[in-house]
Amino acid sequence: MNSLPFAKPFCLAGLALALGACQTFTPPPKDKPLEAQHIAWEHRSAGCQASDCALINVDTLRFIDEPALTELIEKRLLAMTDDSPDRAPAATLQDYEKEFLTRADARWATYLQAKVIDQHEQLTVVELSSYLETGGAHGMPGRGFINYDRQQDRALTLHDVLLPGQEEAFWRLAAQAHQRWLAENKFAQEPGFAANWPFQRTDNVALKKDEVLLKYPVYSIAPYAAGHPELHLPYAQLQGILQPQYLPKK
């Protein structure tokens, strides 16, 4: 009988500890920005002591609370290393490093980077960059974006964020932005430029906080020297084109 007064406090204390443990592992709200862990390394060919050793440089991210985004970033970076139809992309960045340094000649280099360029509402926007140098006149850069919806736990495509039937309207606005880009860079004044480098669509679309950004590969709508052309679409022009949840909150 005397043990009963002690049993109740003990049980309550145990329950409090159990509840406290559960609260410790509660996932962060989906409308809060994600915290990224920075991961970077650079390695050279084994045993090479020269100044022109082949090298790989990786600068990427890990999201503890969104492992699916971490996996997607690695998958997309590896896809950007695909420089030969006869060679399948490696399974991991570590596998790619081994494969690249094994076959690389002197002065070869490969760079891979992922960085968060914006977080707003339920979106985390990641820019992916690559650069491969294999001894030619210049290296080949690459770019890509991931628009990650934290509420849906997945990356969005342009189709996902457009209202039904608005794809052509979106690309008409992009074509107008292209005309502004030509004028700003004085390409519109160059004879034959528009014919040789016509406007085209791109998958590289970023839903930033203040605008929608389109970034083009080199050699797509301009010569290599122009770098990665950027077209900017203000959200004010995208009313009635984008899904309301992807427009800035007033």
Residue pairs with C-beta under 8 A, 6 or more apart in sequence:
27 65
28 34
28 65
30 122
30 150
30 151
31 121
31 122
31 150
31 151
33 119
33 124
34 63
34 65
34 66
34 69
34 116
34 119
34 124
34 150
35 63
35 64
35 65
36 61
36 62
36 63
36 116
37 61
37 62
37 63
37 64
38 59
38 61
39 58
39 59
39 60
39 61
39 62
40 57
40 58
40 59
40 60
41 57
41 58
42 55
42 56
42 57
42 58
43 55
43 56
43 97
43 101
44 53
44 54
44 55
44 101
45 53
45 54
45 55
45 101
45 104
46 101
48 54
48 106
50 106
52 106
52 107
53 106
54 100
54 101
54 104
54 105
54 106
54 107
54 108
54 109
55 108
55 109
55 110
56 96
56 97
56 100
56 101
56 109
56 110
56 111
56 112
57 109
57 110
57 111
57 112
58 93
58 97
58 111
58 112
58 113
59 111
59 112
59 113
59 114
59 115
60 73
60 74
60 77
60 93
60 112
60 113
60 114
61 70
61 73
61 114
61 115
61 116
61 126
62 70
63 69
63 70
66 124
66 148
66 150
66 153
68 153
68 154
69 124
69 126
69 146
69 148
69 155
72 146
72 148
72 155
73 114
73 126
73 128
73 146
74 92
74 93
76 128
76 144
76 146
77 93
77 112
77 114
77 128
77 130
78 89
78 90
78 91
78 92
78 93
78 96
79 89
80 112
80 128
80 130
80 142
80 144
81 89
81 90
81 96
81 100
81 110
81 112
81 130
81 132
82 89
83 132
83 134
83 140
89 96
90 96
90 99
93 112
100 108
100 110
104 134
105 134
105 135
107 133
107 135
108 133
108 134
108 135
109 131
109 132
109 133
109 139
110 130
110 131
110 132
110 133
111 129
111 130
111 131
111 132
112 128
112 129
112 130
113 128
113 129
113 130
114 126
114 127
114 128
114 129
115 126
115 127
115 129
116 124
116 125
116 126
117 125
117 126
117 127
117 206
117 208
118 124
118 125
118 206
118 207
118 208
118 209
119 125
120 208
120 209
120 248
121 245
121 246
121 249
122 149
122 150
122 151
122 152
122 245
123 147
123 148
123 149
123 150
123 156
123 207
123 246
124 146
124 148
124 150
125 145
125 146
125 147
125 148
125 206
125 207
125 208
126 145
126 146
126 148
127 143
127 144
127 145
127 206
128 142
128 143
128 144
128 145
128 146
129 141
129 142
129 143
130 141
130 142
130 143
131 139
131 140
131 141
131 142
132 139
132 140
132 142
133 139
133 140
138 224
140 218
141 218
141 227
141 228
142 217
143 204
143 215
143 217
143 228
144 203
144 204
145 204
145 205
145 206
145 213
145 215
146 155
147 155
147 156
147 161
147 205
147 206
147 207
148 154
148 155
148 156
149 155
149 156
156 207
158 167
158 170
158 203
158 205
159 167
160 243
161 207
161 242
161 243
161 246
162 170
162 241
162 242
162 243
163 240
163 241
163 242
163 243
166 240
166 241
166 242
169 241
170 238
170 241
171 201
173 233
173 237
173 238
173 241
174 199
174 201
174 214
174 231
174 233
175 199
177 214
177 231
177 232
177 233
178 199
178 221
178 231
179 188
181 187
181 229
181 230
181 231
182 188
182 193
182 194
185 226
187 193
187 194
187 197
187 222
187 226
188 194
197 221
197 222
197 223
198 221
199 221
200 220
200 221
202 214
202 215
202 216
202 217
202 220
204 214
204 215
204 216
204 217
205 212
205 213
205 214
206 212
206 213
206 214
206 215
207 246
209 248
210 234
210 235
210 248
211 232
211 233
211 234
211 235
212 232
212 233
212 235
212 238
212 242
213 230
213 231
213 232
213 233
214 230
214 231
214 232
214 233
215 228
215 229
215 230
216 222
216 228
216 229
216 230
216 231
217 228
218 224
218 226
218 227
218 228
220 229
221 229
222 229
235 242
235 247
235 248
238 247
239 247
